[in-house]
Amino acid sequence: MSSFATIEPGRPLRLIQVGAGGMGKAWLRTIKANPDVELVGLVDLDLELAEAAAKDHGFDSLAIGRTVTEVASNSRPDAVINVTVPVAHHAVSTESLFLGLPVLSEKPAAPTVAEALSIAASAEAAGQLLMVSQSRRYYRNLVAYKAAIGQLGDVAVLTNQFFKGVHFPGFRETMDFPLLIDMAIHPFDVARYLLDADPVSVYADSFNPPWSWFAGDAAASVTFEFAGGARFLYSGSWVANGVETSWNGDWRASTAAGTALWDGEGVPRIASNTENESAHEFAAGPEIPEEIAGSLAEFVRVLRSGEEPSGEIHSNVHSLAMVEAAVLSATTGQRVLIADVLDAAREKAIAGERRADVKQVLVS
Ligand SMILES: NC(=O)c1ccc[n+]([C@@H]2O[C@H](COP(=O)([O-])OP(=O)(O)OC[C@H]3O[C@@H](n4cnc5c(N)ncnc54)[C@H](O)[C@@H]3O)[C@@H](O)[C@H]2O)c1
């Protein structure tokens, strides 16, 4: 990745939030609770919604408008939080970057890998940070689970089982691949974090159980091969009937030395290869801000220090590529190489890029 401009410590970071919908309201609460940041502007295409959300969350003197450019002109922001719908992410993130503002974007970075690569190149051309908020990377017991795995050595097989029965009124119930596109990016991204590696290939089977209330596939079974040879096996369903897992799913890591388990909530468990069926609790993780409070805290920290955040766009593109490659595999019935998905996306991004400076970064 390229280096990015840092912001001096000693005062709260001045933020503009874009998007005041469902998740936007969670962000307003999170920003309000963090003394290291100050909300100075709120943007939404729906001005009435933005005004009501600002009032409901106790923000009385905010600049409010329909675009970042308009609101930035009278609020002296340091950075932007992009909580718009995925199809608006590219436009809002690149507008902000070229105003000289670093961006913390909700996942996914964009609906396609090609658009995400264009955002990554825009961040380079603008010399600004774009970090994707993968909120499910921030749990004290996920930190503990990674430490437990570290104690056991190289992972040969990592599995995640995700079973929830959820009714979502709205877009998810009409999407073609609701589980893979809207949800699976979380465990896919966490697998990259736990394995400290990027994926090489994928084979995916996606299907819709007979009783499903989703129009598209609400269940999938996916196998990734990672660099170094580890396999990540994901099986998930959004129409589970009872005995649900946690929202993070059930994790299991197998190594030559033993097994580490995490139910996605509590303290992880660990067993050496001589302790069959007698896994014991591993130490709890450190107290950390969790979920979006965790990504906001990391965003503030790296903007002051210049460190690379875990969701830096160039790295996060690999998590999005896992989703796109899994959908391609499920559609074609073929094993798909992640490098092929990235190459095709880069060609598409170059062909579609309107800015000469961004195109130059993509070509180089
Ligand atoms: N991390 C998580 O666990 C999690 C959970 C839910 C949603 N999300 C993500 O949060 C994002 C927002 O989801 P949501 O559920 O709040 O959607 P939403 O539809 O409830 O709200 C999106 C808002 O963005 C506004 N908007 C759309 N285009 C815009 C533009 N060009 N400029 C300004 N405003 C614009 C809309 O008017 C709307 O108010 C999505 O990327 C979604 O994937 C993440």
The ligand as a Tripos MOL2 file, in Angstrom:
@<TRIPOS>MOLECULE
LIG
   44    48     1     0     0
SMALL
NO_CHARGES

@<TRIPOS>ATOM
      1 N1        -20.8990   -4.3450    9.8720 N.am      1 LIG1
      2 C1        -22.1020   -4.8440    9.9490 C.2       1 LIG1
      3 O1        -22.3570   -5.7540   10.7070 O.2       1 LIG1
      4 C2        -23.1840   -4.2260    9.0830 C.ar      1 LIG1
      5 C3        -24.5320   -4.4400    9.4130 C.ar      1 LIG1
      6 C4        -25.5050   -3.8150    8.5930 C.ar      1 LIG1
      7 C5        -25.1210   -3.0480    7.5120 C.ar      1 LIG1
      8 N2        -23.7900   -2.9010    7.2190 N.ar      1 LIG1
      9 C6        -23.3610   -2.0990    6.0530 C.3       1 LIG1
     10 O2        -23.6670   -0.7230    6.3010 O.3       1 LIG1
     11 C7        -23.9670   -0.0660    5.0650 C.3       1 LIG1
     12 C8        -25.3120    0.6540    5.1880 C.3       1 LIG1
     13 O3        -26.3260   -0.3100    5.4480 O.3       1 LIG1
     14 P1        -27.7470    0.1440    6.0560 P.3       1 LIG1
     15 O4        -28.3840   -1.1160    6.5150 O.co2     1 LIG1
     16 O5        -27.5670    1.2800    7.0140 O.co2     1 LIG1
     17 O6        -28.4860    0.6960    4.7330 O.3       1 LIG1
     18 P2        -29.7340    1.7160    4.6970 P.3       1 LIG1
     19 O7        -30.3620    1.5180    3.3790 O.co2     1 LIG1
     20 O8        -30.5650    1.5480    5.9450 O.co2     1 LIG1
     21 O9        -29.0800    3.1700    4.8050 O.3       1 LIG1
     22 C9        -28.2280    3.6970    3.8130 C.3       1 LIG1
     23 C10       -28.3980    5.2090    3.7690 C.3       1 LIG1
     24 O10       -27.4760    5.7180    2.7820 O.3       1 LIG1
     25 C11       -28.1260    6.7790    2.1040 C.3       1 LIG1
     26 N3        -27.4760    6.9530    0.8070 N.ar      1 LIG1
     27 C12       -27.5230    6.1140   -0.2510 C.ar      1 LIG1
     28 N4        -26.7720    6.6090   -1.2630 N.ar      1 LIG1
     29 C13       -26.2350    7.7630   -0.8240 C.ar      1 LIG1
     30 C14       -25.3590    8.7210   -1.4000 C.ar      1 LIG1
     31 N5        -24.8890    8.5970   -2.6340 N.pl3     1 LIG1
     32 N6        -25.0230    9.8160   -0.6610 N.ar      1 LIG1
     33 C15       -25.4960    9.9700    0.5840 C.ar      1 LIG1
     34 N7        -26.3410    9.0750    1.2000 N.ar      1 LIG1
     35 C16       -26.6910    7.9950    0.4900 C.ar      1 LIG1
     36 C17       -29.5740    6.3350    1.9940 C.3       1 LIG1
     37 O11       -30.4340    7.4590    1.7680 O.3       1 LIG1
     38 C18       -29.8050    5.6720    3.3530 C.3       1 LIG1
     39 O12       -30.3010    6.5710    4.3090 O.3       1 LIG1
     40 C19       -23.9200   -1.1660    3.9770 C.3       1 LIG1
     41 O13       -22.6720   -1.1260    3.3560 O.3       1 LIG1
     42 C20       -24.0900   -2.4550    4.7690 C.3       1 LIG1
     43 O14       -23.4860   -3.5670    4.1450 O.3       1 LIG1
     44 C21       -22.8300   -3.4580    7.9990 C.ar      1 LIG1
@<TRIPOS>BOND
     1     1     2 1
     2     2     3 2
     3     2     4 1
     4     4     5 ar
     5     4    44 ar
     6     5     6 ar
     7     6     7 ar
     8     7     8 ar
     9     8     9 1
    10     8    44 ar
    11     9    10 1
    12     9    42 1
    13    10    11 1
    14    11    12 1
    15    11    40 1
    16    12    13 1
    17    13    14 1
    18    14    15 2
    19    14    16 1
    20    14    17 1
    21    17    18 1
    22    18    19 2
    23    18    20 1
    24    18    21 1
    25    21    22 1
    26    22    23 1
    27    23    24 1
    28    23    38 1
    29    24    25 1
    30    25    26 1
    31    25    36 1
    32    26    27 ar
    33    26    35 ar
    34    27    28 ar
    35    28    29 ar
    36    29    30 ar
    37    29    35 ar
    38    30    31 1
    39    30    32 ar
    40    32    33 ar
    41    33    34 ar
    42    34    35 ar
    43    36    37 1
    44    36    38 1
    45    38    39 1
    46    40    41 1
    47    40    42 1
    48    42    43 1
@<TRIPOS>SUBSTRUCTURE
     1 LIG1         1 GROUP 0 **** ****
